Amino acid sequence: MDFAARRATAIETATPNWQRAEAERASALALGKPLRELEQTISNAAIGDKAALHAQLRELKTRQQAHEAAAKAAQAEGDAFYWPIYNLDLKNPHAAEGLEHADPKDLVAAMRAGEEDVLRLLSEIEALVAEVQG
């Protein structure tokens, strides 16, 4: 399966989780205004009424935190499907099969042979230069 197909599949699988996360974030955000209004009501309320209002405030904050936690969990679930497609440790499907490392002695011999070829070519160039100048 090529990367584009893996990405499309990952997005398709992750999207419902991301949508649920977005809905939970919206629900948590929607509780912000009632929380602020209740806090304002508490500050203006008589001392005897504050205990019941504080209980309502705690309940609203608990609901908001639950929505935030659910959003975080849903986002993580979606991300768990999506981000692994970018794992650089995955095997390259286009890599040459059977690629083996050469013996260090063979590498040194190949480098020396290459060096000898370079020196031979330099000698030929020097001879040509001397011939042209002479």
Summary of the structure (lengths in Angstrom):
residues: 134
radius of gyration: 35.2
end to end distance: 65.6
largest distance: 115.2
contacts: 290
relative contact order: 0.10
helix: 83%
strand: 0%
